[in-house]
Amino acid sequence: MIIQISDAMGDDEEKEIESEKITGGELLKKLGISTFEATIMKNGNIVLESEILTSKDKIKILKMIHGG
């Protein structure tokens, strides 16, 4: 499964993980990304961490900037 990871600065990175099917939450955990710092997109739509993602989906992780 190929995952695109995008940070708030516009830098994109692709990672490949060994999985045909995984939940969004499991994916973030596998990538070492907190659910509080990222949003998951599946085929252009924002999804919950409980959503099932497959290798046929276009997956993008959007890392968020926090501050005050």
C-alpha positions in Angstrom: 0.0 0.0 0.0 1.4 3.4 -1.0 0.7 6.3 1.4 1.3 10.0 0.6 2.2 12.1 3.7 1.9 15.8 3.4 3.0 18.3 6.0 1.7 21.9 6.3 4.7 23.3 4.4 3.7 21.5 1.2 6.3 18.8 1.4 5.0 15.5 0.3 6.6 12.1 0.9 5.5 8.7 -0.2 5.8 5.6 2.0 5.0 2.0 1.2 3.7 -0.3 3.9 3.0 -4.1 3.8 -0.7 -4.3 4.1 -3.7 -4.9 1.8 -6.3 -3.7 4.4 -5.9 -1.6 7.5 -7.9 0.9 9.6 -6.8 4.5 9.5 -5.9 4.4 13.2 -3.7 1.3 12.7 -2.0 3.0 9.8 -1.2 6.1 11.8 0.2 3.9 14.6 2.3 2.0 12.1 3.7 5.2 10.7 4.4 6.6 14.2 1.9 9.5 13.7 -0.5 10.6 16.5 -4.2 10.8 15.7 -4.0 14.4 17.2 -1.5 15.6 14.6 -3.0 14.2 11.4 -6.0 13.8 9.2 -6.6 10.8 6.9 -7.9 11.2 3.4 -9.2 8.3 1.4 -9.9 8.9 -2.3 -10.1 12.7 -1.7 -12.4 12.5 1.3 -11.6 12.9 5.0 -12.3 9.7 7.0 -12.3 8.6 10.6 -9.6 6.5 12.1 -12.0 3.5 12.2 -12.4 3.6 8.3 -11.0 0.6 6.5 -8.3 1.5 4.0 -7.2 -0.9 1.2 -4.3 -1.0 -1.3 -6.8 0.1 -4.0 -7.6 3.4 -2.3 -5.6 6.6 -2.7 -4.5 7.4 0.8 -3.1 10.8 2.0 -2.1 11.7 5.5 -2.3 15.5 6.2 -0.1 16.5 9.1 -1.5 19.5 11.0 0.3 22.5 12.6 -0.6 23.3 16.2 0.2 26.5 18.0 -1.1 29.2 20.1 
